[in-house]
Amino acid sequence: MVRMTRAMSVIGVLLSVTAAQGASITNRDEREHAVTIIEGEAKADHVLKPSQTLSDVCLKGCTIRLNHDEDGGYRLFGGDAVSIEDGAVFYEAPDPSTGPASPPAPSKRPARRG
């Protein structure tokens, strides 16, 4: 019985580590923004207030649009972290203390248009 309990605990830990992580979108502007998330045929509209974050979206990839802009969009994938600043979408830089050493890079880069 003890072995079964340990095995279940190990499986639980492994599943939590390998579970898909969604993208996050943070509004760093001082005004709210409408965000439309399009995943396949599904479409969801959100209003992000200043400093608000949407978490665990785009598990399998999606397109986001800001402020009902039908002509443009940004491609996101699970695990991406982006912010809205001055009405544009930027990738958040990974925390250098958590990754391998590499040459310094700009703190932010524009998101992929999609």
Summary of the structure (lengths in Angstrom):
residues: 114
radius of gyration: 17.5
end to end distance: 52.3
largest distance: 59.4
contacts: 278
relative contact order: 0.19
helix: 15%
strand: 40%
